[in-house]
């Protein structure tokens, strides 16, 4: 039967169309970020481009973040448009185009512009707000790991380097899409770090939240999250975004499905809901520009904020000692990192907090009590007569510095041993009787949190018993839980915090290796220093303190006794590590106070945590601490200086004030910061 020539023509036409489609797929397109740059440089909106191509504006947004690609004739037309836009405006000299799957990757640190001084005296005024940037406006390339979004007539992004950029976005979805293609982000702290370290942070001011149709406050005060039925969350879901299990709260994370093994995730901080003003963040009121600079500096020196300062402290541990590393076995892949914490472990029974299931039926004396000091004593008649003043000496970053080089257990459960021989090289919990130790009552006992002599056998960490041996006290453990798999897990964490702290103190005019007199004067000037810098300094210190606290995080909600809580399932929930750090800080301070007594004949009157209160002839710390011919402190003693482990003057009061506080049953060191009586 002869072929129908009409059908044949139709078939040929369909084949030709298919071949044209295949040919169109080979038409090259610039990377997604460059597509956006060419459009915005020409002053075009996504709606204008969509109208020209005959497609929805959502398709243009999807093409610009790389989640979809144009097909067939529309791809050819889109390529033609982009080529024409390129001809209209040549890229600026030195402009780079980067592409990291869906989101643009941050440039290598060596290629990034140097960040300006934290708070320069003057800077160029930003261009007037505009919904659509015009071709004549100088290009602003987002830099750094974050942007603070404010709103006047339009949304404006403020970056850590002081630049600003009006945004063509009027809802949260379009803002997130901009963030993913903006190039904001940071490099991993280590080669094996987590991909989440690279995610951009978007900080919304209250004005921006209102403009994005978010409520001024959260109705759900118990869970601190936006209702799942809220229209903004519905819009996110319709655009393909998901949220983590904690939902949309003061700190939220929105992400798209992984595509081609590339993540597309944005961290959000809602200042209207308490982010950056609670949970360790106590930043003063700041302009969006200054807030971006403070947070950018925090990100450069520590990590991109992602929650409370305690969360940041814990995340910093994980970033520097990741739970996995590239496998050395054939085929590659990932494997547990033996230097990190990758396995949740049950504590040894004496290490478990009172709320833990292992504490059920445990007697109080069977629990380890390695905590910071809360101790005070009455001055002797001679001390009261000779010293009219008392001065507090507070150790800088005492607990973080105690973590440096400290061997702690890693990923193996503790090994129970009866009648072990003490070995200072093995981290563990040791049951030992130290009641026979002869201690000077003018010093707090290094073996108890109360500072009183032990009254029977108790559980101690390795640093405590190591110090007992240093004091030539017989150490004969009864039993122990030992951690044979160990290493200095917190050393790199401490070093990064130390460097951030010292750099920020230098910004405040307090430098290392200055004479003690100059250090005191510099510290007194901090009262009039830039509030933003002081807020940054406080956040760094809170990150150190909170990170260590996370190692023994308790239940957040009221639950039945001895019921497990979510924190127990984290590899970084390790009360044994926290106990060892506190123990080391306590015995380090005791060693210094003991040597101070040997050198000066002066003993502390009270100790609270890392602050020791001493009697003084004059109302200054210089009356208490010795110094050498260069005005520096004496190694091994309490000495004044900015370095972690050195001390600052905490406060000054009179001896009469001290005696009154003590007779009221109070520890005067707790109230030393009040005005001198």
BAKOLNU-184220 format. One line per 5 residues: number of its first residue (from 1); for each residue z, y, x of C-alpha. Coordinates in nm, 3 decimals, m for minus. Example, Ala and Ser with C-alpha at 12.3 -4.5 7.8 and 13.67 -1.06 7.14 Angstrom:
2
1> 0.780,m0.450,1.230 | 0.714,m0.106,1.367 $
***
This chain:
677
1> 0.000,0.000,0.000 | m0.101,0.333,0.156 | 0.175,0.571,0.262 | 0.264,0.865,0.042 | 0.168,1.167,0.253 $
6> 0.413,1.387,0.061 | 0.705,1.158,0.146 | 0.585,1.139,0.505 | 0.587,1.519,0.540 | 0.939,1.538,0.399 $
11> 1.060,1.270,0.640 | 0.896,1.443,0.934 | 1.061,1.769,0.830 | 1.402,1.603,0.815 | 1.345,1.444,1.157 $
16> 1.239,1.781,1.298 | 1.555,1.939,1.153 | 1.768,1.667,1.310 | 1.600,1.721,1.646 | 1.654,2.096,1.608 $
21> 2.023,2.036,1.540 | 2.053,1.818,1.848 | 1.872,2.080,2.052 | 2.104,2.349,1.917 | 2.409,2.154,2.030 $
26> 2.281,2.190,2.386 | 2.272,2.569,2.361 | 2.555,2.683,2.590 | 2.830,2.906,2.459 | 3.084,3.103,2.666 $
31> 3.446,2.980,2.665 | 3.645,3.066,2.348 | 3.845,3.346,2.511 | 3.525,3.518,2.629 | 3.381,3.501,2.278 $
36> 3.677,3.703,2.154 | 3.653,3.947,2.443 | 3.286,4.019,2.377 | 3.343,4.074,2.005 | 3.646,4.300,2.045 $
41> 3.482,4.496,2.328 | 3.199,4.581,2.086 | 3.446,4.687,1.816 | 3.344,4.412,1.576 | 3.581,4.232,1.342 $
46> 3.564,3.862,1.261 | 3.457,3.961,0.908 | 3.157,4.156,1.039 | 3.043,3.865,1.257 | 3.095,3.620,0.971 $
51> 2.886,3.839,0.738 | 2.601,3.846,0.991 | 2.608,3.468,1.037 | 2.662,3.385,0.672 | 2.985,3.190,0.716 $
56> 3.357,3.239,0.637 | 3.564,3.459,0.871 | 3.794,3.159,0.925 | 3.506,2.984,1.102 | 3.472,3.271,1.351 $
61> 3.847,3.257,1.423 | 3.824,2.879,1.474 | 3.529,2.917,1.714 | 3.724,3.178,1.912 | 4.026,2.952,1.968 $
66> 3.818,2.641,2.028 | 3.937,2.427,1.738 | 3.582,2.412,1.594 | 3.230,2.471,1.723 | 2.928,2.613,1.533 $
71> 2.651,2.370,1.442 | 2.274,2.378,1.407 | 2.096,2.707,1.350 | 2.425,2.891,1.319 | 2.514,2.787,1.675 $
76> 2.184,2.929,1.801 | 2.243,3.252,1.609 | 2.601,3.278,1.738 | 2.480,3.223,2.096 | 2.218,3.494,2.044 $
81> 2.484,3.735,1.916 | 2.719,3.669,2.206 | 2.438,3.716,2.457 | 2.351,4.046,2.295 | 2.714,4.160,2.304 $
86> 2.728,4.071,2.672 | 2.428,4.291,2.739 | 2.594,4.581,2.556 | 2.893,4.584,2.788 | 2.907,4.418,3.129 $
91> 3.239,4.256,3.226 | 3.467,4.481,3.426 | 3.489,4.418,3.798 | 3.736,4.144,3.877 | 3.747,4.021,3.517 $
96> 3.820,3.648,3.496 | 3.749,3.409,3.209 | 3.976,3.111,3.180 | 3.990,2.827,2.932 | 4.265,2.572,2.877 $
101> 4.151,2.358,2.587 | 4.256,2.553,2.279 | 4.469,2.810,2.458 | 4.370,3.009,2.763 | 4.571,2.912,3.068 $
106> 4.767,3.166,3.271 | 4.614,3.263,3.602 | 4.766,3.117,3.919 | 5.061,3.322,4.038 | 4.870,3.437,4.346 $
111> 4.590,3.582,4.126 | 4.813,3.766,3.881 | 4.870,4.140,3.908 | 5.207,4.223,4.060 | 5.457,4.317,3.791 $
116> 5.553,4.681,3.798 | 5.907,4.795,3.866 | 6.137,4.694,3.585 | 6.174,5.044,3.445 | 5.940,5.296,3.612 $
121> 6.032,5.659,3.565 | 5.701,5.742,3.394 | 5.407,5.547,3.262 | 5.082,5.631,3.096 | 5.110,5.689,2.725 $
126> 4.957,5.412,2.513 | 4.635,5.479,2.324 | 4.676,5.568,1.957 | 4.705,5.264,1.729 | 4.385,5.132,1.578 $
131> 4.309,4.827,1.372 | 3.990,4.759,1.570 | 3.965,4.854,1.939 | 3.654,5.056,2.017 | 3.417,4.994,2.304 $
136> 3.523,5.317,2.476 | 3.892,5.221,2.502 | 3.994,5.079,2.842 | 4.035,4.705,2.831 | 4.395,4.573,2.829 $
141> 4.417,4.218,2.957 | 4.737,4.043,2.845 | 4.950,3.932,3.138 | 5.272,3.740,3.171 | 5.425,3.475,2.955 $
146> 5.511,3.678,2.647 | 5.439,3.973,2.422 | 5.667,4.181,2.203 | 5.491,4.260,1.876 | 5.577,4.585,1.701 $
151> 5.416,4.758,1.405 | 5.337,5.119,1.327 | 4.998,5.162,1.162 | 4.892,4.828,1.305 | 5.041,4.542,1.504 $
156> 5.075,4.636,1.872 | 5.142,4.387,2.152 | 5.365,4.510,2.435 | 5.337,4.320,2.763 | 5.574,4.277,3.055 $
161> 5.363,4.497,3.284 | 5.401,4.797,3.052 | 5.058,4.780,2.889 | 4.995,4.773,2.516 | 4.720,4.637,2.295 $
166> 4.652,4.706,1.924 | 4.580,4.378,1.748 | 4.322,4.290,1.487 | 4.570,4.073,1.298 | 4.745,4.125,0.968 $
171> 4.913,3.790,0.903 | 5.108,3.535,1.104 | 4.819,3.290,1.124 | 4.585,3.542,1.286 | 4.864,3.652,1.520 $
176> 4.921,3.295,1.635 | 4.548,3.245,1.682 | 4.539,3.559,1.896 | 4.835,3.435,2.101 | 4.660,3.104,2.169 $
181> 4.345,3.269,2.300 | 4.515,3.565,2.470 | 4.580,3.401,2.805 | 4.956,3.458,2.781 | 5.164,3.188,2.944 $
186> 5.314,3.086,3.274 | 5.274,2.818,3.535 | 5.506,2.518,3.542 | 5.810,2.553,3.765 | 5.726,2.219,3.926 $
191> 5.412,2.009,3.947 | 5.568,1.748,3.719 | 5.707,2.003,3.472 | 5.666,1.991,3.096 | 5.359,2.140,2.928 $
196> 5.587,2.339,2.696 | 5.682,2.560,2.992 | 5.333,2.714,2.975 | 5.348,2.811,2.607 | 5.335,3.183,2.524 $
201> 5.632,3.355,2.359 | 5.575,3.605,2.078 | 5.875,3.828,2.001 | 5.861,4.001,1.662 | 6.046,4.327,1.605 $
206> 6.187,4.384,1.255 | 5.893,4.616,1.179 | 5.647,4.345,1.280 | 5.828,4.083,1.072 | 5.805,4.307,0.766 $
211> 5.436,4.370,0.826 | 5.381,3.993,0.847 | 5.552,3.943,0.509 | 5.865,3.780,0.650 | 6.205,3.854,0.492 $
216> 6.447,4.092,0.664 | 6.723,3.828,0.653 | 6.745,3.453,0.607 | 6.885,3.332,0.277 | 6.968,2.990,0.421 $
221> 7.263,3.096,0.636 | 7.377,2.738,0.690 | 7.059,2.605,0.850 | 6.924,2.948,0.960 | 6.567,2.876,0.858 $
226> 6.304,3.005,0.620 | 6.260,2.799,0.306 | 5.980,2.545,0.342 | 5.830,2.680,0.019 | 5.792,3.035,0.154 $
231> 5.430,3.163,0.133 | 5.413,3.231,0.507 | 5.491,2.867,0.584 | 5.234,2.759,0.327 | 4.974,2.975,0.503 $
236> 5.065,2.821,0.837 | 5.024,2.472,0.698 | 4.689,2.556,0.538 | 4.568,2.687,0.876 | 4.665,2.359,1.041 $
241> 4.987,2.476,1.209 | 5.302,2.263,1.212 | 5.662,2.349,1.294 | 5.927,2.153,1.478 | 6.206,1.981,1.287 $
246> 6.431,2.285,1.315 | 6.182,2.474,1.095 | 6.114,2.846,1.096 | 6.429,3.020,1.213 | 6.529,3.287,1.468 $
251> 6.356,3.074,1.733 | 6.058,2.877,1.604 | 5.765,2.689,1.753 | 5.429,2.663,1.576 | 5.159,2.431,1.705 $
256> 4.819,2.286,1.624 | 4.732,1.917,1.657 | 4.658,1.807,2.013 | 4.285,1.810,2.079 | 4.125,1.657,2.387 $
261> 4.475,1.610,2.529 | 4.531,1.988,2.521 | 4.828,2.144,2.344 | 4.813,2.466,2.143 | 5.169,2.587,2.083 $
266> 5.339,2.925,2.045 | 5.711,3.002,2.065 | 5.837,3.273,1.827 | 6.151,3.486,1.848 | 6.253,3.676,1.535 $
271> 6.473,3.969,1.635 | 6.539,4.057,1.271 | 6.712,3.720,1.232 | 6.935,3.743,1.538 | 6.718,3.617,1.823 $
276> 6.810,3.811,2.138 | 7.124,3.960,1.981 | 7.344,3.650,1.952 | 7.391,3.304,2.104 | 7.441,3.445,2.452 $
281> 7.171,3.709,2.411 | 7.344,4.041,2.378 | 7.066,4.278,2.475 | 7.121,4.643,2.380 | 6.880,4.817,2.143 $
286> 6.556,4.851,2.340 | 6.211,4.989,2.274 | 5.940,4.723,2.246 | 5.808,4.825,2.589 | 6.146,4.789,2.758 $
291> 6.223,4.467,2.571 | 5.896,4.317,2.696 | 5.984,4.413,3.052 | 6.337,4.271,3.035 | 6.217,3.943,2.888 $
296> 5.923,3.931,3.128 | 6.160,3.970,3.421 | 6.388,3.698,3.280 | 6.083,3.474,3.245 | 5.965,3.543,3.600 $
301> 6.308,3.484,3.750 | 6.424,3.192,3.533 | 6.193,3.065,3.257 | 6.030,3.182,2.935 | 6.307,3.221,2.674 $
306> 6.300,2.955,2.403 | 6.634,2.976,2.225 | 6.995,3.061,2.300 | 7.089,3.124,2.661 | 7.259,2.784,2.658 $
311> 6.932,2.621,2.548 | 6.750,2.812,2.822 | 7.005,2.691,3.079 | 6.954,2.331,2.976 | 6.574,2.368,2.958 $
316> 6.579,2.513,3.310 | 6.752,2.197,3.435 | 6.484,1.983,3.271 | 6.199,2.200,3.399 | 6.320,2.177,3.759 $
321> 6.408,1.806,3.741 | 6.160,1.669,3.482 | 6.234,1.335,3.316 | 5.891,1.195,3.414 | 5.652,1.217,3.707 $
326> 5.301,1.100,3.782 | 5.295,0.727,3.840 | 5.211,0.600,4.186 | 5.092,0.270,4.044 | 4.719,0.191,4.005 $
331> 4.585,0.359,3.695 | 4.822,0.655,3.716 | 4.999,0.769,3.401 | 5.362,0.873,3.384 | 5.682,0.706,3.492 $
336> 6.052,0.801,3.486 | 6.147,1.053,3.750 | 6.440,0.908,3.948 | 6.554,1.259,4.047 | 6.571,1.378,3.687 $
341> 6.769,1.269,3.382 | 6.544,1.051,3.168 | 6.779,0.809,2.992 | 7.054,0.893,2.740 | 7.376,0.730,2.860 $
346> 7.708,0.657,2.700 | 7.998,0.821,2.885 | 8.276,0.622,3.043 | 8.563,0.594,2.792 | 8.786,0.854,2.965 $
351> 8.491,1.098,2.990 | 8.418,1.096,2.616 | 8.522,1.407,2.419 | 8.785,1.360,2.151 | 8.523,1.360,1.873 $
356> 8.315,1.084,2.036 | 8.314,0.731,1.885 | 8.450,0.596,2.218 | 8.759,0.812,2.174 | 8.872,0.626,1.862 $
361> 9.222,0.490,1.924 | 9.245,0.646,2.269 | 9.580,0.792,2.376 | 9.578,1.152,2.504 | 9.676,1.046,2.856 $
366> 9.374,0.814,2.866 | 9.131,1.107,2.843 | 9.004,1.292,3.147 | 9.122,1.653,3.150 | 8.905,1.808,3.420 $
371> 8.902,2.162,3.284 | 8.937,2.514,3.421 | 9.281,2.661,3.489 | 9.502,2.851,3.247 | 9.816,2.909,3.457 $
376> 10.063,3.186,3.529 | 10.413,3.225,3.675 | 10.686,3.483,3.691 | 10.686,3.685,4.013 | 10.983,3.636,4.239 $
381> 11.234,3.921,4.270 | 11.090,3.997,4.614 | 10.735,4.011,4.479 | 10.835,4.232,4.186 | 11.014,4.474,4.417 $
386> 10.747,4.485,4.689 | 10.430,4.507,4.480 | 10.393,4.775,4.209 | 10.045,4.656,4.107 | 9.849,4.344,4.018 $
391> 9.476,4.300,4.090 | 9.235,4.043,3.950 | 8.971,3.877,4.169 | 8.696,3.712,3.967 | 8.458,3.467,4.139 $
396> 8.087,3.537,4.087 | 7.903,3.247,3.920 | 8.191,3.020,4.018 | 8.081,2.713,3.822 | 7.709,2.747,3.892 $
401> 7.776,2.776,4.265 | 8.003,2.470,4.246 | 7.701,2.274,4.122 | 7.504,2.335,4.442 | 7.467,2.018,4.647 $
406> 7.710,1.831,4.422 | 7.628,1.457,4.393 | 7.635,1.355,4.027 | 7.542,1.039,3.839 | 7.181,1.009,3.731 $
411> 7.034,0.735,3.509 | 7.252,0.425,3.546 | 7.556,0.347,3.331 | 7.893,0.371,3.506 | 8.022,0.059,3.675 $
416> 8.381,m0.036,3.587 | 8.597,m0.143,3.882 | 8.964,m0.241,3.909 | 9.171,m0.137,4.211 | 8.875,0.026,4.392 $
421> 8.890,0.190,4.732 | 8.824,0.560,4.694 | 8.488,0.673,4.829 | 8.418,1.046,4.818 | 8.044,0.980,4.830 $
426> 8.035,0.809,4.490 | 8.056,1.021,4.172 | 8.283,0.874,3.912 | 8.601,0.882,3.705 | 8.907,0.748,3.887 $
431> 9.245,0.659,3.739 | 9.502,0.757,3.999 | 9.871,0.851,4.022 | 9.924,1.178,4.210 | 10.279,1.249,4.095 $
436> 10.403,1.196,4.450 | 10.207,1.498,4.578 | 10.426,1.773,4.725 | 10.285,2.102,4.592 | 10.384,2.466,4.643 $
441> 10.496,2.603,4.304 | 10.356,2.945,4.397 | 10.009,2.792,4.364 | 9.871,2.617,4.056 | 9.837,2.241,4.091 $
446> 9.475,2.158,4.174 | 9.507,1.840,3.968 | 9.569,1.977,3.617 | 9.417,2.242,3.392 | 9.764,2.381,3.318 $
451> 9.839,2.422,3.686 | 10.156,2.218,3.642 | 10.222,1.909,3.853 | 10.088,1.582,3.708 | 10.347,1.372,3.523 $
456> 10.180,1.033,3.550 | 9.855,0.852,3.626 | 9.549,1.046,3.512 | 9.171,1.030,3.529 | 9.011,1.247,3.796 $
461> 8.659,1.313,3.917 | 8.553,1.246,4.274 | 8.583,1.612,4.391 | 8.947,1.626,4.280 | 9.052,1.312,4.467 $
466> 8.846,1.418,4.768 | 9.053,1.737,4.780 | 9.374,1.539,4.742 | 9.280,1.351,5.058 | 9.204,1.684,5.227 $
471> 9.564,1.781,5.144 | 9.675,1.452,5.308 | 9.792,1.309,4.978 | 9.770,0.932,4.944 | 9.491,0.835,4.705 $
476> 9.508,0.483,4.567 | 9.299,0.447,4.247 | 9.407,0.200,3.979 | 9.060,0.164,3.823 | 8.736,0.359,3.813 $
481> 8.402,0.407,3.644 | 8.154,0.463,3.927 | 7.795,0.590,3.925 | 7.602,0.427,4.205 | 7.276,0.599,4.111 $
486> 7.342,0.959,4.206 | 7.193,1.273,4.357 | 7.222,1.655,4.370 | 7.064,1.705,4.028 | 7.177,2.066,3.980 $
491> 7.096,2.211,4.323 | 6.753,2.354,4.241 | 6.890,2.481,3.907 | 7.166,2.669,4.086 | 6.926,2.811,4.344 $
496> 6.697,2.956,4.079 | 6.991,3.110,3.893 | 7.135,3.245,4.219 | 6.806,3.408,4.313 | 6.766,3.561,3.967 $
501> 7.122,3.693,3.975 | 7.091,3.845,4.323 | 6.754,4.003,4.247 | 6.892,4.164,3.932 | 7.204,4.286,4.112 $
506> 6.976,4.440,4.375 | 6.784,4.617,4.096 | 7.123,4.758,3.991 | 7.190,4.883,4.344 | 7.432,4.609,4.451 $
511> 7.303,4.434,4.761 | 7.407,4.145,4.980 | 7.593,4.185,5.309 | 7.732,4.530,5.235 | 8.090,4.611,5.346 $
516> 8.359,4.529,5.092 | 8.441,4.898,5.037 | 8.077,4.977,4.957 | 8.058,4.675,4.730 | 8.355,4.796,4.525 $
521> 8.199,5.140,4.494 | 7.865,4.994,4.390 | 8.030,4.775,4.127 | 8.212,5.076,3.981 | 7.876,5.250,3.935 $
526> 7.756,4.964,3.714 | 7.937,5.126,3.421 | 7.667,5.394,3.413 | 7.374,5.167,3.507 | 7.068,5.104,3.291 $
531> 7.185,4.913,2.980 | 6.865,4.706,2.980 | 6.928,4.581,3.332 | 7.290,4.508,3.247 | 7.170,4.311,2.946 $
536> 6.936,4.113,3.170 | 7.221,4.044,3.413 | 7.447,3.926,3.130 | 7.171,3.697,3.001 | 7.129,3.537,3.345 $
541> 7.502,3.471,3.374 | 7.516,3.338,3.018 | 7.227,3.104,3.099 | 7.428,2.954,3.385 | 7.746,2.920,3.179 $
546> 7.572,2.796,2.866 | 7.359,2.544,3.052 | 7.670,2.377,3.192 | 7.831,2.387,2.849 | 7.533,2.201,2.702 $
551> 7.620,1.904,2.923 | 7.915,1.841,2.689 | 7.790,1.994,2.363 | 8.008,1.901,2.069 | 7.915,1.847,1.703 $
556> 7.794,2.163,1.532 | 7.877,2.061,1.176 | 8.195,1.926,1.031 | 8.149,1.549,1.031 | 8.373,1.250,0.990 $
561> 8.582,1.178,1.302 | 8.418,0.961,1.568 | 8.070,1.002,1.417 | 7.776,1.043,1.652 | 7.601,1.380,1.661 $
566> 7.244,1.464,1.769 | 7.329,1.599,2.116 | 7.446,1.252,2.224 | 7.085,1.134,2.220 | 6.972,1.378,2.490 $
571> 6.946,1.259,2.852 | 7.108,1.589,2.952 | 7.422,1.525,2.745 | 7.641,1.436,3.041 | 8.012,1.524,3.020 $
576> 8.066,1.350,3.354 | 7.844,1.604,3.530 | 8.020,1.897,3.366 | 8.361,1.755,3.462 | 8.254,1.717,3.826 $
581> 8.127,2.078,3.838 | 8.451,2.216,3.690 | 8.657,2.001,3.924 | 8.471,2.126,4.228 | 8.502,2.490,4.120 $
586> 8.875,2.448,4.064 | 8.951,2.285,4.399 | 8.725,2.534,4.581 | 8.930,2.822,4.440 | 9.254,2.640,4.525 $
591> 9.137,2.593,4.883 | 9.067,2.966,4.916 | 9.400,3.064,4.762 | 9.584,2.823,4.991 | 9.415,2.971,5.296 $
596> 9.484,3.323,5.165 | 9.852,3.234,5.152 | 9.842,3.098,5.506 | 9.669,3.412,5.638 | 9.837,3.688,5.433 $
601> 10.155,3.536,5.291 | 10.042,3.644,4.944 | 10.021,3.401,4.649 | 9.850,3.432,4.310 | 10.057,3.517,4.006 $
606> 9.809,3.382,3.749 | 9.473,3.211,3.727 | 9.242,3.195,3.429 | 8.928,2.992,3.485 | 8.767,3.160,3.788 $
611> 8.985,3.474,3.798 | 9.295,3.488,4.022 | 9.551,3.766,3.973 | 9.737,3.883,4.286 | 10.027,4.122,4.353 $
616> 9.920,4.438,4.537 | 10.071,4.740,4.711 | 9.783,4.960,4.596 | 9.570,4.942,4.281 | 9.261,4.806,4.456 $
621> 9.122,4.468,4.555 | 9.094,4.599,4.913 | 9.472,4.573,4.933 | 9.452,4.199,4.866 | 9.152,4.064,5.056 $
626> 9.141,4.072,5.438 | 8.832,4.202,5.616 | 8.683,4.187,5.964 | 8.589,4.472,6.195 | 8.254,4.520,6.014 $
631> 8.424,4.562,5.678 | 8.310,4.218,5.563 | 8.533,3.956,5.409 | 8.675,3.663,5.603 | 8.496,3.327,5.555 $
636> 8.712,3.064,5.384 | 8.923,3.325,5.201 | 8.866,3.519,4.884 | 8.628,3.797,4.982 | 8.446,4.072,4.798 $
641> 8.069,4.061,4.768 | 7.777,4.003,4.535 | 7.700,3.647,4.646 | 7.785,3.359,4.413 | 8.124,3.225,4.523 $
646> 8.236,3.569,4.643 | 8.463,3.780,4.424 | 8.459,4.110,4.239 | 8.749,4.322,4.122 | 8.820,4.213,3.766 $
651> 9.082,4.473,3.684 | 9.403,4.646,3.792 | 9.737,4.674,3.614 | 10.099,4.744,3.700 | 10.359,4.484,3.786 $
656> 10.565,4.600,3.488 | 10.269,4.532,3.263 | 10.233,4.185,3.413 | 10.599,4.098,3.355 | 10.582,4.218,2.996 $
661> 10.275,4.006,2.924 | 10.436,3.699,3.078 | 10.756,3.736,2.877 | 10.539,3.737,2.562 | 10.415,3.390,2.652 $
666> 10.071,3.518,2.748 | 9.862,3.458,3.055 | 9.820,3.813,3.193 | 9.490,3.719,3.359 | 9.336,3.693,3.012 $
671> 9.409,4.057,2.932 | 9.361,4.217,3.271 | 9.051,4.418,3.181 | 9.246,4.658,2.961 | 9.330,5.010,3.085 $
676> 9.605,5.033,3.346 | 9.947,5.092,3.196 $
***
